Amino acid sequence: MLHNEILDLLSHHRSIRHFRNQQLTREQVDTLIQAAQHASTSTFSQQYSIISLTQPDAKKELAEITGHHWLQNSGHYFVVVADQYRNLQIAQANDVDPYILRTADKFFAGVFDATIATENIMVAAESMGLGGTIMGSILNDTSRLIKLLKLPELTFPVLGIALGYPASQPELKPRLPMSEIHFDDTYQLSSNFKADLSRYDQLVSNYYQERGQNNRIETFSHHIISELGRNREQRADLIKNIREQGFILK
């Protein structure tokens, strides 16, 4: 494998959930936003916005939504939002029919832009000696989050990012074999999939049993089965809430 500073940074990402009691500076926050702004964006439409949660009460409510109260101790918290509202203002100011902004195509374009911007923030943060966790659990109660953030029509929350100075460095979590996620020309799980999965399950089991904190008995297969057994009613209102924000999903 090739190595350089950026490749090594990308290959050693860890989710950080324990932070030192130190807030990010305004310069650091602005630098991270700038990094996000230079991420790839679909058709240069820049269909996302970023909201910083700075008030303790807002962080507390978000912790209740996500179920992860440790986020209140982060040095900074972002919520990245798919955003067609800003482009709606441009359309209306120029008497152009904004219908296309409400379509599934534009909804997903906003989600893609928000997701790519999120990854840029995380990589930039890690390059600055910070750490954090990208959180999809903000979607546990999108109606409540939309009210908390006062999101207008044609916007929708996508991901949260808890950042700060790491209080500890967890071990590097093993990933699936490359042969099981990268294929040439067509989708094709390898003929060794079952054997690869068995070996990977053992790697994951060893990782969870040997790591310094919160060690437990766990395999990747067991993790996936547990995910499938999750409460089916959780996030059941996602499509309804997306539609209520003005997007037309058929």
N, C-alpha and C positions, 0 to 999 in steps of 0.2 A: 504494500500500500504506500502511496505517496504521503508525504508529511510536510506541513508548513504550519505556521501559527494559527491560521484560520481553520484549517482542516482539523488540527488537534483540538481546538476549542469546540467545534461542532461535534466531534466524536466523544467528548467527555462531558456532555450535558447531564446534569443531575437535577432532579426536582428538589428545591430547598423549601422547607416548611418551618424551620426554626431560625429566627433572625436575632441579631444583636439589636439592642435598643438604640437605634440610630436612624434618623430620617434621611431620605435623599435630599440633596440640595436642589434649589431651583435650576441651577446650571445642569445638574445631572438629569433632571426631568426634561428640560428643554432639549438636551442632547439626545435623549431616548426618543422624544417625539420627532426630532429631525431625522433620526435613523429610520423611523417608521415611515416618514413622508417620502423617503427615497426608495422604498420598496416598490416592486413591480405592482402596477395597477391596471385593471382591465380597461382597455381603450382610453387610457389616460383620464378616466372619468373620476378617479379619486373618491370612490363610493363608500367611504367609512369616516367615522369620527372617533375620537378618543376622549374619555371622561376620566379625570382624576378624582378619586374619592378621598377627600381630605378631612372631612368631619368625623369625629369618633362615633357619633350616632349613626351616620350613614354606613360606616364600616361594621358597626354592630348589627344593623339590619341585614347587611349583605351576609354576614356570618350566619345569621339565622336562616337566610335563604339557602345558602350553600351547605350548611351543616358543618362548616370548617371554621371554628372560632379562632384558630391560630392566625388567620389572615389579619386579625386586628392588630397583631404585633409586627406586621410587615413595615418596611421603611417607606413604601409607597404602593398604592393600588390603582391600577388602570382598569377600566371597562372599555372594550373595543366594540364599536357599534357599526353594523351595516347601515349605510345612510344614503337614501335617495332624496331626502327632504331638501338638502341644500341645492341639488340639481333641479328639484321641483320649483324652487324660487326663481331660478334662471329661466326655466320654461315659461312660467307665468309672466315674468317681466317682459318676455319677448312674444307673448301671445301665441305660444306653441302648444299643441295638444300634448299633455304630459302622460298620456295613457301608458306608453311603453315603460315608464318608470315603475309602474305598479305590477308589471308582469313577473312571472317566476324567473325568467331569464335575468332581469335586472335585480331581483332579490338575491339570486345566487351570485351574481357579479359582486354585489355588496358584501356578501358573506366571504367570497374568495379574497377580495381586497382587504377586509378586516383580518382575515386569518394570516395572510402574508405579512401584513403590517405587524401583527402580534409576534410572529417569529423574528422579525427584524429587531423588535424591542428586546426580546429575550437574548438574542445573540449579542446585541450591543451591550446589554446589561452585564452579561458574563464577561465580555471583553474589558469591562470597567471594574472587575473584581466583585461584582454583585452576583446574586443568585435569586432564584425564584421558582414559581410554579404557574403554569398556564392552566386556568380553571374553567372547565365546561360546566361545572356545577352551578354557575350563575343562572343556568336555564331551569333550575328546579322549580322556580316560581316566577315565570317571565312577566306575568301580569303585575305582580308586586314590584318587580325590579323596574319595569317601565314607569310605574308611578313614582318610585324612589328617584329615578334619574330624570323624570319629567320629559320623557322621549316623545317627540312629535310624530305625526303620521309619516309613513315611509321610512321609519328607522326601526332597527331591531337589535337587541344585545346579542353578541356572538360569543365573546370570550372575556374572562377576567385574567389579570396578571398581577400576582402578588410578588413584590420585589423587595430586596433589602440586602444587608450584609449578613452572610451566612454565619450562624452560631455553631454550625457543625457541617462536616462534609460527608454525606452518606457514600457508601460504596457504589461503584458504577454498576447499574443494572444490565444484565445481559440481554441482547436483542435476538430475534429470530435469525436463523441462518440466512445469509444473503440469497442462497439458491431458492428459498421459499417465498421471497418477496420480489425478486427481479427475474423477469423472463424475457427471452428474445422473441420478438415478433407477435406471439400470441400468448394468451394466459394459459399456463401449464404448470400446475404443481408438479414437483419432481416425483419420479418413481420411488424415491426414498423418503417421501413425506412422513410416513408413519415412524420410520427409524429416526429421521431428523427431529421430529416432534418429541419422541421419547428422550433423545439426548438433550434436547432443549429443556424439557420438563425437569430433567435432573439438574441441569445448570441453574435453573430458576430456583429449584428446591434448595440447592446448596447456597445460593445467594441469600435467600430469606433466613435460612438457619444460621448462617455465619455472620450476617451483618451486625453491626454494633448496637443498633436500636431497633425495637419493635420486631425482633426476629420471630418467625413463625413457620409452620409447615404449610407450604404452598407450592403449586406448580402452575405453569401457564395454562394448561388444560383446565385445571380446577378453577383458575381465575375466570376463564371464559364462561364456564358452566355457571359460576356464581353470578356473573353479569346477566346471564340469560334468566336467572331466577329472581332478578330484581323486581321490585314493586311495579306492576304493569301500569298502575295509575299515575306513577310519577312522570311528569312532563307530558301527560296525555293531552293537555290543552295547547300544545305548541302550535299546531296548525291553526287552531281557532284564534290564538293571540296574534299570529303573523297576519292573518286576514284582517283582524281588528285594527292593525296598524296600517291598513290600506293596500296591502299586497294581494294580488289576485292569484291564488294557487288553486288550480282545478284538479 
